[in-house]
C-alpha cells in the first residue's frame, strides 16, 4: 500500500477534458454557507493573518488551506467547509499573507513552503480541541504535506492530513503550468501576483524590485525574481527544491491522503509517485484518470464533490 487502486470518480459527461473540469467549478460553483466569524491574529514577526471560523461546539477542528492566489471564500474552500460542518466538525479557513481583504504589512508574501504561518494558525486555534485535521488544496496541499513532514514526532492533536490537486514537485509543475497549453491559467495568476507586487512596492520600495516585473513572463520567472529572493532563497530552483512536499512524504507520521487527477493540467509526472507510494506507511495516494485541478465535480450540482466525500471518509476512518 498505500496506493488506492481503481478510483471510483467519474466526471460529468459534459466536462469532457481536464481543462473544463478545472475551469467550470472555479467560475460557476456556488456554495450556500453561513457567514464565518473573522478573526485577525498577529504573527511573531509583526504581521497578521485573517482567519474565518465556523464554530458549532465540536471538539474536532478541520483547518482548510487554499491554493495559489486563492482565499478563504473560494467555492472549493466553502464546499469542503460545508461537508465537515454537516459531519460534526468545527472548521477554520484562513488567508495567507496578502490573500485576504487587506494586503499584509511585511515585505514578504506567502509561498508554497511557508509552514511557519500554518504553525502559527495551529498554535492559536488548537485550544479546546481534542482533534485537529489539516486539509490543503494545490499550493495549500503542498503546505500541509510539508508541515506534516517537518513534525519531528506525531503532534498529539493533529490526527490526519488531506491534500488535493497538490504539486508534489514544484519545479516540474511550475514548468507544466507555464507551458503553452496552460497560458490562460498562468496569465491569470501572473496578473494578480504582479498587481500585489506593485501595491506592496508603495510601502516597501527598497524591498520589492518592481522594475523586475518587465522581465517576468512565466510563474517560474516570478519565483526566480521575486518569490525566491524575497523569502530567503537564491532563486526559483532553490525555492522549489527546499519546499517541494515530495521530499517530505517519507517523514509523515499521521495518516495522510493525497488526491491527484492524472489529467490535472497543472501537475507534472513527478506528482504521481507510484513507486514511492508503495513504500510509504502513512501516505495514501489516489490518482483517478479524471478530475482536473481542484475539480472532481459532482454530476448533481446539489451534491458534494468527490474530493469532499473522500476527505470526510478518510478523516472519519479508524486507522
Secondary structure, 3 states (H helix, E strand, C coil): CCECCCCCCCCCCCCCCHHHHHHHHHHHCCCCCCCCEEEEEECCCCCEEEEEEECCCCCEEEEEECCCCCCCCCHHHHHHHHHHHHCCCEEEEEECCCCCCCCCCCCCCCCCCCHHHHHHHHHHHCCCCCEEEEEEECHHHHHHHHHHHHCCCCCCCEEEEEEECCCCCHHHHHHHHCCHHHHHHHHHHHHHHHHHHHHHHCCCCCCCCHHHHHHCCCHHHHHHHHHHHHCCCCCHHHHHHHHCHHHCHHHCCCEEEEECCCCCCCCCHHHCCHHHHHHCCCEEEECCCCCCCCCCCCCCCCCCCHHHHHHHHHHHCCC
